[in-house]
Amino acid sequence: MEIRDPGIDRGRLGVSAGPILIWGAGAIGGTVGAYLVRAGHAVRFVDVVAEHVAHIRDPGLAIEGPIDRFAVTAPAFLADDLDGAYRRVFLCVKAQHTAAAVARLAPFLADDGYVVSLQNGLNEEVIAARVGRDRTIGAFVNFGADYLAPGRVLYGGRGAVVVGELDGRMSARLDALRAVLRDFEPRAIATDDIRGYLWGKIGYGALLYATALTDAAIADVFAARPHLPILTALAREATMVARAKGIAPKGFNGYEPAAFLPGAAPAEAARAFDAMAAHNRKSAKSHSGIWRDLAVRKRRTEVDAQLGAAVAAGAALGQAMPLTRRLIALIHDIEEGRRPLAWSTLDALGACHAD
């Protein structure tokens, strides 16, 4: 495995932009950051796990999996040891830690800098409330990665990477950010409708939480025809809340929101699930990060910060989202040891729909 030291910052903003600060060096931050270091960008990492921080410094942060195998060394810190001001901060923590992380990083954000949310969920408004909307950029990511151990991250499968200004502007800094991210994902794009992608991911994310009720692979759940009606109804709830908000959810990597609209033929949803299953079968990451939190790391998931936020948005618009609420409760049951990771737990979601 090749190990490289960070070189000069070749980012399109130029040397004056300074190093990129990646706050959270787990699955998302570790993968993206390692690629940017290898490409020659100056990158600094912050993480809460001291052993992981030490590994990034020496012997290095290792990316494993079928796509690439390499390692990089880079400056890495616990938050208490960081100094300086940064114009580009990539926030890559779990959604439930967003508010605390933004409060902690805010003193390090330059006056003309920004925070980009490389996370899952609707975190941009939380970030903007602390640092300002003009210093917040939205992002949508769907690649497959897992934190394995200190200094080790699995990059299992490629997926969409999209960035966008909250007000829909196609700004110079957005173009520069997209150019930087293409050193990780060559097909990364900038959009004037980041909310469409974020709400598309809410619908898809609800499906991933449903797969995590079982011990089966994502693709196997999506291919299980008896469960397609309940999964279709679940995705429809998020799609309809987005539309009530005046947002048209975007599709990606096989997920097609139009297939879950009222009146759509069941065959449309079946084709979408086939496409999602095919996409996930290409990845070495067979199970979601949600499943890994439940089955491997034995810790609480992001469900309240992700799907809970969607439920709150729906409630404000008179959309009850009963299946999503039931799904959240089932995830909590697994977290607390009251239910197993099993098809029977997914069936319990279906029983709610039958009622």
C-alpha positions as CSV (number, residue, x, y, z in Angstrom):
1,M,0.0,0.0,0.0
2,E,1.4,3.3,-1.1
3,I,1.8,6.1,1.6
4,R,2.0,9.7,0.5
5,D,2.6,12.9,2.4
6,P,0.4,15.9,1.8
7,G,1.7,18.3,-0.8
8,I,0.9,21.9,-1.6
9,D,-2.6,23.0,-2.0
10,R,-3.6,22.7,-5.7
11,G,-7.2,23.7,-5.1
12,R,-8.8,26.0,-7.6
13,L,-9.2,28.7,-5.0
14,G,-5.4,29.0,-5.0
15,V,-2.9,29.0,-2.2
16,S,-4.6,31.9,-0.5
17,A,-7.6,29.7,0.3
18,G,-5.4,27.9,2.9
19,P,-5.9,24.3,4.0
20,I,-9.2,22.5,3.9
21,L,-10.4,21.6,7.4
22,I,-12.2,18.3,7.6
23,W,-14.2,18.1,10.9
24,G,-15.0,14.4,11.4
25,A,-12.6,11.9,9.8
26,G,-14.8,8.9,9.8
27,A,-16.4,7.2,6.8
28,I,-17.3,10.3,4.8
29,G,-14.6,12.7,6.0
30,G,-11.9,10.1,6.0
31,T,-12.6,8.9,2.5
32,V,-13.0,12.4,0.9
33,G,-10.0,13.8,2.9
34,A,-7.7,11.0,2.0
35,Y,-8.4,11.5,-1.7
36,L,-7.8,15.2,-1.5
37,V,-4.5,14.7,0.3
38,R,-3.4,12.3,-2.3
39,A,-4.4,14.8,-5.0
40,G,-2.1,17.3,-3.4
41,H,-4.5,19.5,-1.5
42,A,-3.4,20.7,2.0
43,V,-5.9,19.1,4.4
44,R,-6.2,19.1,8.2
45,F,-8.4,16.6,10.0
46,V,-10.2,17.0,13.3
47,D,-11.7,14.0,15.1
48,V,-12.8,13.0,18.6
49,V,-11.0,9.7,18.7
50,A,-7.5,10.2,19.8
51,E,-6.2,7.0,18.4
52,H,-7.6,7.7,15.0
53,V,-6.0,11.2,15.1
54,A,-2.7,9.6,15.9
55,H,-3.0,7.1,13.1
56,I,-3.7,9.8,10.5
57,R,-0.5,11.5,11.5
58,D,1.5,8.3,11.5
59,P,1.5,5.7,10.1
60,G,-1.3,7.2,8.0
61,L,-5.0,7.0,7.1
62,A,-5.6,3.9,5.0
63,I,-8.3,3.6,2.4
64,E,-9.3,0.0,1.7
65,G,-11.7,-1.8,-0.6
66,P,-12.2,-2.7,-4.3
67,I,-12.0,0.9,-5.7
68,D,-8.6,1.9,-4.3
69,R,-6.0,0.9,-1.7
70,F,-3.7,3.6,-0.5
71,A,-2.7,5.6,2.6
72,V,-1.8,9.2,3.3
73,T,-0.4,11.0,6.3
74,A,-1.8,14.4,7.2
75,P,-2.0,16.9,10.1
76,A,-4.7,15.7,12.4
77,F,-6.0,17.1,15.7
78,L,-8.4,16.8,18.6
79,A,-10.5,20.0,18.7
80,D,-8.7,21.2,21.8
81,D,-5.3,21.2,19.9
82,L,-6.4,23.0,16.8
83,D,-5.5,26.6,15.9
84,G,-5.9,28.9,12.9
85,A,-8.7,30.1,10.7
86,Y,-10.1,28.2,7.8
87,R,-11.9,29.3,4.7
88,R,-13.1,25.8,3.8
89,V,-14.6,23.5,6.4
90,F,-16.0,20.2,5.4
91,L,-18.4,19.0,8.2
92,C,-18.6,15.2,8.2
93,V,-20.0,14.3,11.6
94,K,-23.1,12.3,12.4
95,A,-26.3,14.4,12.0
96,Q,-27.1,14.3,15.7
97,H,-23.8,15.9,16.5
98,T,-24.2,18.8,14.0
99,A,-25.1,21.5,16.4
100,A,-22.4,20.7,18.9
101,A,-19.8,20.3,16.2
102,V,-20.7,23.7,14.6
103,A,-20.5,25.4,17.9
104,R,-17.0,23.9,18.4
105,L,-15.7,24.7,15.0
106,A,-17.2,28.2,14.6
107,P,-14.2,30.0,16.2
108,F,-12.0,28.5,13.5
109,L,-14.1,29.6,10.6
110,A,-12.7,32.6,8.7
111,D,-15.0,35.6,8.2
112,D,-15.0,34.9,4.4
113,G,-15.1,31.1,4.9
114,Y,-17.9,28.5,4.6
115,V,-19.0,25.2,6.1
116,V,-20.2,22.5,3.7
117,S,-22.4,19.8,5.1
118,L,-20.9,16.5,3.8
119,Q,-23.5,14.6,5.9
120,N,-26.7,12.7,5.8
121,G,-29.9,14.6,6.6
122,L,-31.2,18.1,6.6
123,N,-28.3,19.7,8.5
124,E,-27.8,22.9,6.5
125,E,-30.3,24.9,8.5
126,V,-28.7,23.9,11.8
127,I,-25.3,25.0,10.5
128,A,-26.7,28.3,9.1
129,A,-28.4,29.1,12.4
130,R,-24.9,29.2,14.0
131,V,-22.6,30.6,11.3
132,G,-25.0,32.3,8.9
133,R,-26.5,31.3,5.6
134,D,-23.9,33.1,3.6
135,R,-21.3,30.9,5.3
136,T,-23.1,27.6,4.6
137,I,-23.1,25.4,1.5
138,G,-25.3,22.4,1.1
139,A,-24.1,19.0,0.0
140,F,-25.5,15.6,-0.9
141,V,-23.4,12.4,-0.9
142,N,-24.3,8.8,-1.6
143,F,-21.1,6.9,-1.8
144,G,-20.5,3.8,0.3
145,A,-17.9,3.9,3.1
146,D,-17.4,2.6,6.6
147,Y,-15.0,3.5,9.4
148,L,-13.4,0.2,10.3
149,A,-10.9,1.0,13.0
150,P,-8.4,3.8,13.9
151,G,-6.6,4.7,10.7
152,R,-8.7,2.5,8.5
153,V,-11.7,3.3,6.3
154,L,-13.5,1.1,3.7
155,Y,-14.4,2.8,0.5
156,G,-16.9,0.3,-0.9
157,G,-18.8,1.9,-3.7
158,R,-19.1,5.1,-5.7
159,G,-22.2,7.3,-5.5
160,A,-23.5,10.7,-6.3
161,V,-21.7,13.8,-4.9
162,V,-23.6,17.2,-5.3
163,V,-23.0,20.6,-3.8
164,G,-25.2,23.7,-3.9
165,E,-25.7,27.2,-2.4
166,L,-28.7,27.4,-0.2
167,D,-30.2,30.2,-2.3
168,G,-29.6,28.4,-5.6
169,R,-26.9,30.7,-6.9
170,M,-24.2,29.2,-9.1
171,S,-21.4,31.1,-7.4
172,A,-17.7,31.1,-8.0
173,R,-17.0,29.5,-4.7
174,L,-19.4,26.7,-5.5
175,D,-17.7,26.1,-8.8
176,A,-14.3,26.0,-7.0
177,L,-15.7,23.5,-4.4
178,R,-17.0,21.3,-7.1
179,A,-13.6,21.3,-8.8
180,V,-11.9,20.3,-5.5
181,L,-14.4,17.5,-4.9
182,R,-13.8,16.1,-8.4
183,D,-10.4,15.1,-7.1
184,F,-12.4,12.6,-5.1
185,E,-15.4,11.9,-7.3
186,P,-14.8,12.9,-10.9
187,R,-18.6,13.1,-11.6
188,A,-19.3,15.5,-8.7
189,I,-21.7,18.3,-9.7
190,A,-22.9,21.6,-8.6
191,T,-26.7,22.3,-8.6
192,D,-29.1,25.2,-8.2
193,D,-31.5,22.9,-6.4
194,I,-29.6,21.3,-3.5
195,R,-32.9,20.9,-1.5
196,G,-34.2,18.6,-4.2
197,Y,-31.3,16.3,-3.7
198,L,-31.4,16.5,0.1
199,W,-35.1,15.6,0.1
200,G,-34.5,12.8,-2.4
201,K,-32.0,11.4,0.1
202,I,-34.6,11.7,2.9
203,G,-36.8,9.3,0.9
204,Y,-34.0,7.0,0.0
205,G,-32.7,7.2,3.6
206,A,-36.0,6.1,4.9
207,L,-35.6,3.0,2.8
208,L,-32.1,2.4,4.1
209,Y,-33.5,2.6,7.7
210,A,-36.1,0.0,6.7
211,T,-33.4,-2.3,5.4
212,A,-31.5,-1.9,8.7
213,L,-34.5,-3.4,10.5
214,T,-33.2,-6.7,9.1
215,D,-29.9,-8.4,9.1
216,A,-30.0,-8.7,5.3
217,A,-28.0,-6.7,2.7
218,I,-29.5,-3.6,1.3
219,A,-29.8,-5.1,-2.2
220,D,-31.5,-8.2,-0.8
221,V,-34.2,-6.2,0.9
222,F,-34.8,-4.1,-2.2
223,A,-35.2,-7.3,-4.2
224,A,-37.7,-8.8,-1.8
225,R,-40.9,-8.5,-3.7
226,P,-43.3,-9.2,-0.8
227,H,-42.0,-6.1,1.0
228,L,-42.1,-3.7,-1.9
229,P,-45.6,-2.3,-1.1
230,I,-44.6,-1.2,2.4
231,L,-41.3,0.2,1.2
232,T,-43.1,2.1,-1.6
233,A,-45.5,3.6,0.9
234,L,-42.6,4.6,3.1
235,A,-40.8,6.4,0.3
236,R,-44.1,8.1,-0.7
237,E,-44.4,9.8,2.7
238,A,-41.1,11.6,2.3
239,T,-41.8,12.4,-1.3
240,M,-45.2,14.0,-0.5
241,V,-43.8,16.1,2.4
242,A,-41.1,17.5,0.0
243,R,-43.8,18.3,-2.6
244,A,-45.9,20.0,0.1
245,K,-42.9,22.2,0.8
246,G,-42.6,23.1,-2.9
247,I,-39.6,20.9,-3.5
248,A,-39.3,18.3,-6.3
249,P,-37.1,15.5,-4.9
250,K,-34.2,14.5,-7.2
251,G,-33.4,11.0,-8.2
252,F,-29.9,9.4,-8.0
253,N,-28.2,6.0,-8.2
254,G,-31.4,4.2,-9.1
255,Y,-33.7,6.0,-6.7
256,E,-36.6,7.7,-8.7
257,P,-39.0,9.8,-6.5
258,A,-41.6,9.9,-9.3
259,A,-42.1,6.1,-8.9
260,F,-43.4,6.8,-5.4
261,L,-46.0,9.5,-6.2
262,P,-49.7,8.7,-5.7
263,G,-51.0,7.1,-8.8
264,A,-47.7,5.7,-10.0
265,A,-48.0,2.2,-11.3
266,P,-46.5,-0.5,-9.0
267,A,-44.3,-1.5,-11.9
268,E,-42.6,1.9,-11.7
269,A,-41.7,1.3,-8.1
270,A,-40.5,-2.2,-8.9
271,R,-38.2,-0.9,-11.6
272,A,-36.8,1.7,-9.2
273,F,-36.1,-1.0,-6.5
274,D,-34.4,-3.2,-9.2
275,A,-32.2,-0.3,-10.1
276,M,-31.4,0.5,-6.5
277,A,-30.6,-3.2,-5.8
278,A,-28.3,-3.3,-8.9
279,H,-26.5,-0.1,-7.7
280,N,-26.0,-1.5,-4.2
281,R,-24.8,-4.9,-5.5
282,K,-21.8,-3.1,-7.1
283,S,-20.6,-1.9,-3.7
284,A,-18.4,-3.8,-1.2
285,K,-20.5,-2.0,1.4
286,S,-23.4,-4.5,1.5
287,H,-25.1,-3.0,4.5
288,S,-25.9,0.6,5.5
289,G,-24.0,2.7,8.0
290,I,-27.3,2.5,10.0
291,W,-27.1,-1.3,10.2
292,R,-23.4,-1.0,11.2
293,D,-24.3,1.4,14.0
294,L,-26.9,-1.1,15.3
295,A,-25.2,-4.5,14.6
296,V,-21.4,-3.7,14.9
297,R,-20.8,-0.5,16.8
298,K,-23.8,-0.9,19.1
299,R,-24.6,2.8,19.3
300,R,-27.5,5.0,18.5
301,T,-28.2,5.9,14.9
302,E,-29.0,9.2,13.3
303,V,-32.6,8.4,12.9
304,D,-34.0,11.3,15.0
305,A,-31.8,13.9,13.4
306,Q,-32.6,12.6,9.9
307,L,-36.1,11.1,9.7
308,G,-37.2,12.9,12.8
309,A,-36.5,16.2,11.1
310,A,-38.6,15.1,8.2
311,V,-41.5,14.1,10.5
312,A,-41.3,17.5,12.1
313,A,-41.4,19.2,8.7
314,G,-44.4,17.0,7.7
315,A,-46.2,17.8,10.9
316,A,-45.9,21.6,10.2
317,L,-47.7,21.0,6.9
318,G,-50.3,18.6,8.2
319,Q,-48.6,15.5,6.9
320,A,-48.7,12.8,9.6
321,M,-46.1,10.4,8.1
322,P,-47.3,7.4,10.2
323,L,-45.0,4.8,8.6
324,T,-41.9,7.0,9.1
325,R,-42.9,7.5,12.8
326,R,-43.3,3.8,13.2
327,L,-39.9,3.2,11.5
328,I,-38.3,5.6,14.0
329,A,-39.9,3.7,16.9
330,L,-38.7,0.3,15.5
331,I,-35.1,1.6,15.1
332,H,-35.2,2.7,18.8
333,D,-36.5,-0.7,19.7
334,I,-33.4,-2.2,18.1
335,E,-31.1,0.3,19.8
336,E,-32.6,-0.5,23.2
337,G,-32.5,-4.3,22.6
338,R,-36.2,-4.8,22.5
339,R,-36.3,-6.1,18.9
340,P,-33.8,-8.1,16.8
341,L,-32.4,-7.3,13.4
342,A,-34.7,-9.6,11.5
343,W,-37.2,-9.8,8.7
344,S,-39.9,-10.0,11.5
345,T,-39.0,-6.5,12.5
346,L,-39.6,-5.2,9.0
347,D,-42.8,-7.2,9.0
348,A,-43.8,-5.1,12.1
349,L,-43.5,-2.0,9.9
350,G,-45.8,-3.7,7.4
351,A,-48.3,-4.6,10.1
352,C,-48.6,-0.9,10.9
353,H,-49.3,-0.1,7.2
354,A,-52.0,-2.9,7.2
355,D,-53.7,-1.3,10.2
